[in-house]
Structures are given as structure tokens and as C-alpha cells.
Amino acid sequence: MLDRHLHPRLKPALNRLASVLDKPGVSPDGLTLVGFAVGVLALPFLALGWYAAALMAIALNRLLDGLDGALARRRGLSDAGGFLDIALDFLFYALVPFGFALAAPAENALAAAWLLFAFIGTGSSFLAFAALAAKHNIDNPGYAHKSFYYIGGLTEGTETIALFVLCCLFPAHFATFAWTFGALCWLTTTTRIWSGYATLKSLTP
């Protein structure tokens, strides 16, 4: 919901940083891999209850995720880079709830499972429509900077990162946050499935 409003405001700053990083030894895919490696550190940090360190890893992961795209746009978007970026993003999003489950299994495990279940819904509806949108050459004016069709919803990347930040700042309330956000994710999944189906159905002769 907030991505389409936040991205244009962040884009100039990311472009400036990307211009500094635009050196022969730095590649968009390299930034993607480094960002993912940093993000993976959030898992052991969360499991150990080092929530401040986990928050730093999450924030740096998201910064590098923005920079890899900005650098890719300077050099030309590629399907391989887009695939790598989205695949590692989804893995990153899944490891954070798992980390909270490891930190306090009795309190968090069921809520973390619910959140992961909800992420499957948002992720599968997102990727399924993106694949078919490419097949039918459906324009995506709201996210023209993306290398694939980006279907919006109530819970997008910005809202998900806000959730992770809140959970790190107030880890004792993770279960409440997870149950609530998971329910919102299912609203997103429902609207994506309905709108995606209606859009594709309208293309059928």
C-alpha cells in the first residue's frame, strides 16, 4: 500500500548512493548477494535475543536491496538480476519470523507459523500474477522501475519492514504483531487473487 508512495521519495537518495558505488568492481548482483548475507545474520541474532543487532542487519539488508536496484537501473536491468533479487528477498522475509520462533518457541512459534503461512499467500499470488502479466505484456505504470510486474496490496514491502522493526523494538509483543499482520496479509492475498483473476479473465477472447 505504501510502496508506490515511498519509492519515489527514496529513489533520488538511492540513485546518488548508486552513482558513488558505480565502480568496475561493484555489480548489482554482488550487492544483492552481500545484502542477503547481511540479512541472514538476523536469524542467529534473533535466535539469541540480540534484537538491536538483528534490527541493524535488517536495515542494512534493505538498504543494499535498494542500492542493487538503483545500480542495476544505471547499467540496465537484467532478468537474471531481477530473479536473484526477488528470490533472495522472499527467503529473507521468511527467515525473520523463523528467528523470532527460535528466540521464544513457546510464545512465538504458532504466531510465526501463521505469519509464514500468510507470507505464502501474498508471495504466491504476487509471483503467479507477475509471471502471467509478463506473458500478456501487461503494463505496470505504478512500478515502472521494477524488472517484473509488481502487483500492489495492503501489505507490501514497506509494511513488512515496518513490522520487522516493531518486532525488534518490542519483541515481547511479536505474537500480537504477527497475528494481526498475518490477517492483513490474507486480505492482500484475497484482493490480489480476485483482481488478478478478473484482469486475466478480461484478456480471454
Number of C-alpha atoms within 10 A of each C-alpha: 14 14 17 13 11 11 15 12 10 11 16 12 13 20 18 14 15 22 14 10 17 17 9 6 7 12 16 28 19 14 22 25 19 17 27 23 15 21 27 20 18 27 25 18 20 26 19 15 18 15 21 15 16 27 21 17 22 26 19 17 26 20 13 23 22 21 25 28 27 25 25 20 17 14 12 11 17 14 10 10 18 19 13 14 22 16 11 18 19 13 13 22 18 18 19 27 26 20 24 29 22 20 22 17 15 9 16 24 19 15 22 26 17 20 25 20 16 23 22 17 20 24 14 15 20 21 16 12 21 17 12 14 20 13 9 10 9 13 12 15 10 14 17 11 17 14 20 19 23 18 18 18 20 17 21 17 17 15 15 15 15 11 16 22 19 15 22 24 14 12 19 13 14 24 22 13 19 24 18 14 20 24 14 16 25 20 17 23 24 16 17 22 18 12 14 20 12 11 14 14 10 9 8 6 4
